Amino acid sequence: MSASKSAPEWLVLPLPANATTDSKLLSSIEQRCKLFSDAKKLDKTLNELRTELDKVRALASYEPAVNRANELVWEQLESLFYATDTAKIALVNYARAHMPERAQARILRRLAKDPNMEVRRQVVRAIQKAKIQEVALPLGPSKKKGAKKEANWDTSGWTLSSEDTKVTRHKTGKRVQERVGVPVILNLEQLRKLLNIKSPNQLGYFLLATDAKGGPYKTKTIPKRSGGERKICEPNKQLKWVQRQILKHILSQVPPHPAAHGFVNGRSTVSNATPHVGAEIIVKFDLKDFFPTVHYFRVMGLFASLGYHFGNCMFGTSDESNQIAPVLARLCCYTPDPKQWGSATLPQGAPTSPAISNLVCRRLDARLAGLAEANKGTYTRYADDLTFSFPEAEGMNLGRFRWWVDQVCQQEGFVVNQEKFRVIRDSQRQMVTGIVVNDAVRVPRELRRELRAILHNCETHGVDAEAKKWVQQMKKKKEGFTGTVKNFAPYIRGVAAYLNMVQPEHGAELLRRVNELFGGAVEEES
């Protein structure tokens, strides 16, 4: 039995010469795995699947059965990584019992940074028992005085050190807040006044942090360019206003790392692309599930690092409480189940999420910038897009460099999307965040030609006719497009402003023609 398109070939166990197919067993496995669609029964389903396979381990029917079971589990792997804590523990136990070593490594490495402490404990135990033969970046020397810790290049590097997981490592209080430059907030009453939250009851409503049971969020899915769907969690007007106050008064007071260019005032796709102009080789990485990877505890740790008290790490509504960091974290996170408070993550749709992600990434950016510098290269990050460039490719060990980037990202709690890894040499068109950087910062020729053609048709056949044509073309090009002719003018204005920002020598004339056609001035966008 070969693996399906979604499962790698190495997931399949070799069949012994006496292997037999038990159709009744395979049918039972198929029926059991259909229950993966029920999120509440995932842990039970995985445990029962493991038990069923345990019973036939010594039989000739085991390998065909376990191969099919592993294939079905692998198809659901991404959703299992974001399932309940008990389901993730069940996945760890199943992998240890019935999956090949390479599959175990993939699962254990991913869950080693899970926000739930018990999940991490189970992963550590599984790593110790599995004795997986992989090289991993060491955690580094102990920070305790007088402690000696050898650098072990083994799977122990996947886990978080106890020193790095303790929120108590952060010093908090008025002096720290003043030194960092954020507003001094010593209790929840002061926080409510800063954010203009009317009462503890209203704060409690915001702290539901969900779209369930009348919570302050609404969710929807939109198609991704690369396929699949992206979940958008949009706060209601009141919570969004509160989040904007957090962004204005607190988050915007703390500068991100210089390598971060996304969602930063004064920086843009142009500033992100410019450092890579003229490079002989460009290497691009993408972080998988960027916002969902930043969970409640990481956000709370961020606010604690700014000096805000965390107490017992539980949020509440009492005005006298000094547990500011947990409340701020909860106000900025979303969870589908308010009872699973520890599994809340950054929502894509909240105004605070981009700034929080940048600040959480400060150590990641510092380490990757240092790695690039050590290899005589340059590093920038725009949201989840990591870009490295090198003036000379000679002597560059790309395999080793890729391993280092992957290991650093894993240690910092992020997952590299291996399918989007790209190496672009100067003999090819080198693009960084949509901008060509081979010899200068340029907009792709196709975009300039498209805008010129649209403007020519508008001037020749009229704006209305071209707007209708544009809507039809967009529906064919972009799945799920719901725009109308009303979106035509804003689209053209946006493209013209973008061209003028990147290449004023080409964009200025096109900008003038857009103004003549649609009236008014087009603002330059950053």
Secondary structure, DSSP 4 states (H G I P E B T S, - for coil): ----TTS-GGGSPPPPTT----HHHHHHHHHHHGGGG-GGGHHHHHHHHHHHHHHTTTSTTHHHHHHHHHHHHHHTHHHHHTS-HHHHHHHHHHHHHHS-HHHHHHHHHHHTT-S-HHHHHHHHHHHHHH----------S--STT-------SGGGGSPPHHHH-GGGS--SHHHHHHHTPPP--SHHHHHHHHT---HHHHHHHTT-SSGGG-SEEEEEEE-TTSSEEEEEEE-HHHHHHHHHHHHHTGGGS---TTB-TT-TT--HHHHHGGGTT-SEEEEEEEETHHHHSBHHHHHHHHHHTT---TTS-----TT---HHHHHHHHT-B-SSTT-GGG-B--TT-TTHHHHHHHHTHHHHHHHHHHHHHTT-EEEEETTEEEEEES--TT--HHHHHHHHHHHHHHTT-EE-GGG-EEEETTS--EETTEE-SSS-B--HHHHHHHHHHHHHHHHH-HHHHHHHHHHHHHHHSTT----GGGHHHHHHHHHHHHHHH-HHHHHHHHHHHHHHH-SPPPP--
